[in-house]
Amino acid sequence: MSIVIVGAGQAGGWVAQTLRDSGFKGAITLIGDEPHAPYERPPLSKGLLNGREAAPTYVIDENTLHEQDINFVRSTNVASIDRGARSVTCQDGSTYFYNKLVLTTGGRPRPLPFSM
Ligand SMILES: Cc1cc2nc3c(=O)[nH]c(=O)nc-3n(C[C@H](O)[C@H](O)[C@H](O)COP(=O)(O)OP(=O)(O)OC[C@H]3O[C@@H](n4cnc5c(N)ncnc54)[C@H](O)[C@@H]3O)c2cc1C
């Protein structure tokens, strides 16, 4: 069983972590277009406010990703999904196959179609 997660933000990081915490032993590939491991945006920890914690606060840091055998593919934009072939293809041409696909690409504000 192979799971591909597209979008390495808060949701993507928690999906990967929760799968391992729940005992999932299959392959997990987490693909994100940012260079960083999943981090809280903004850092939501109270520890940041009282100075006990430094920003950024990671949802799942690099060491944990490695220890938990999560294949973290950074700085990579997923350009297309082929549902028939059960694969995603990235802008750099790399392709990843999945049994289950999780889309955690967040949201973007939609600019109003006029200026004031
Ligand atoms: C200024 C600001 C303040 C906020 N304050 C709070 C707060 O106080 N409390 C709170 O609970 N929430 C707050 N939020 C909201 C919080 O940041 C979001 O709810 C949260 O980040 C959503 O997580 P997500 O994983 O769904 O999406 P995101 O965090 O947006 O993660 C999606 C990830 O997917 C990546 N991605 C998108 N498309 C692709 C693609 N095709 N291929 C590869 N990667 C892709 C994106 O680059 C991003 O890294 C705030 C947000 C902002 C902007």
The ligand as a Tripos MOL2 file, in Angstrom:
@<TRIPOS>MOLECULE
LIG
   53    58     1     0     0
SMALL
NO_CHARGES

@<TRIPOS>ATOM
      1 C1         -1.7530   35.5840    8.0930 C.3       1 LIG1
      2 C2         -2.3790   34.2900    8.5290 C.ar      1 LIG1
      3 C3         -2.6970   34.0990    9.8670 C.ar      1 LIG1
      4 C4         -3.3050   32.9230   10.2900 C.ar      1 LIG1
      5 N1         -3.5770   32.7540   11.6330 N.ar      1 LIG1
      6 C5         -4.1060   31.5890   12.0780 C.ar      1 LIG1
      7 C6         -4.3310   31.3730   13.4780 C.ar      1 LIG1
      8 O1         -4.0350   32.2200   14.3180 O.2       1 LIG1
      9 N2         -4.8880   30.1960   13.8770 N.ar      1 LIG1
     10 C7         -5.2170   29.2170   12.9570 C.ar      1 LIG1
     11 O2         -5.6960   28.1600   13.3640 O.2       1 LIG1
     12 N3         -4.9860   29.4040   11.6200 N.ar      1 LIG1
     13 C8         -4.4490   30.5560   11.1710 C.ar      1 LIG1
     14 N4         -4.2280   30.7420    9.8350 N.ar      1 LIG1
     15 C9         -4.6740   29.7170    8.9130 C.3       1 LIG1
     16 C10        -3.6850   28.5930    8.7670 C.3       1 LIG1
     17 O3         -2.4610   29.0910    8.3050 O.3       1 LIG1
     18 C11        -4.3010   27.6190    7.7520 C.3       1 LIG1
     19 O4         -5.5610   27.1940    8.2370 O.3       1 LIG1
     20 C12        -3.4440   26.4020    7.5340 C.3       1 LIG1
     21 O5         -2.1600   26.7670    7.0810 O.3       1 LIG1
     22 C13        -4.1050   25.5150    6.4910 C.3       1 LIG1
     23 O6         -3.3140   24.3550    6.3640 O.3       1 LIG1
     24 P1         -3.3260   23.5030    5.0470 P.3       1 LIG1
     25 O7         -2.3220   22.3970    5.2290 O.co2     1 LIG1
     26 O8         -4.7300   23.1470    4.6860 O.co2     1 LIG1
     27 O9         -2.8350   24.4950    3.8930 O.3       1 LIG1
     28 P2         -1.4400   25.2190    3.7510 P.3       1 LIG1
     29 O10        -0.8350   25.4810    5.0850 O.co2     1 LIG1
     30 O11        -1.6720   26.3520    2.8160 O.co2     1 LIG1
     31 O12        -0.5180   24.1210    3.0460 O.3       1 LIG1
     32 C14        -0.7050   23.7320    1.6930 C.3       1 LIG1
     33 C15         0.6750   23.4210    1.1380 C.3       1 LIG1
     34 O13         0.5160   22.8130   -0.1410 O.3       1 LIG1
     35 C16         1.4560   23.3870   -1.0280 C.3       1 LIG1
     36 N5          0.9700   23.1770   -2.3800 N.ar      1 LIG1
     37 C17        -0.1150   23.7590   -2.9940 C.ar      1 LIG1
     38 N6         -0.2710   23.2870   -4.2440 N.ar      1 LIG1
     39 C18         0.7380   22.3900   -4.4410 C.ar      1 LIG1
     40 C19         1.1180   21.5760   -5.5470 C.ar      1 LIG1
     41 N7          0.4350   21.5670   -6.6940 N.pl3     1 LIG1
     42 N8          2.2090   20.7740   -5.4280 N.ar      1 LIG1
     43 C20         2.9250   20.7540   -4.2580 C.ar      1 LIG1
     44 N9          2.6110   21.5060   -3.1690 N.ar      1 LIG1
     45 C21         1.5320   22.3140   -3.2650 C.ar      1 LIG1
     46 C22         1.5190   24.8520   -0.5860 C.3       1 LIG1
     47 O14         2.6920   25.5220   -1.0570 O.3       1 LIG1
     48 C23         1.5460   24.6790    0.9330 C.3       1 LIG1
     49 O15         2.8470   24.4190    1.4010 O.3       1 LIG1
     50 C24        -3.6040   31.9040    9.3530 C.ar      1 LIG1
     51 C25        -3.2780   32.0900    8.0100 C.ar      1 LIG1
     52 C26        -2.6620   33.2520    7.5940 C.ar      1 LIG1
     53 C27        -2.3270   33.4500    6.1250 C.3       1 LIG1
@<TRIPOS>BOND
     1     1     2 1
     2     2     3 ar
     3     2    52 ar
     4     3     4 ar
     5     4     5 ar
     6     4    50 ar
     7     5     6 ar
     8     6     7 ar
     9     6    13 1
    10     7     8 2
    11     7     9 ar
    12     9    10 ar
    13    10    11 2
    14    10    12 ar
    15    12    13 ar
    16    13    14 ar
    17    14    15 1
    18    14    50 ar
    19    15    16 1
    20    16    17 1
    21    16    18 1
    22    18    19 1
    23    18    20 1
    24    20    21 1
    25    20    22 1
    26    22    23 1
    27    23    24 1
    28    24    25 2
    29    24    26 1
    30    24    27 1
    31    27    28 1
    32    28    29 2
    33    28    30 1
    34    28    31 1
    35    31    32 1
    36    32    33 1
    37    33    34 1
    38    33    48 1
    39    34    35 1
    40    35    36 1
    41    35    46 1
    42    36    37 ar
    43    36    45 ar
    44    37    38 ar
    45    38    39 ar
    46    39    40 ar
    47    39    45 ar
    48    40    41 1
    49    40    42 ar
    50    42    43 ar
    51    43    44 ar
    52    44    45 ar
    53    46    47 1
    54    46    48 1
    55    48    49 1
    56    50    51 ar
    57    51    52 ar
    58    52    53 1
@<TRIPOS>SUBSTRUCTURE
     1 LIG1         1 GROUP 0 **** ****
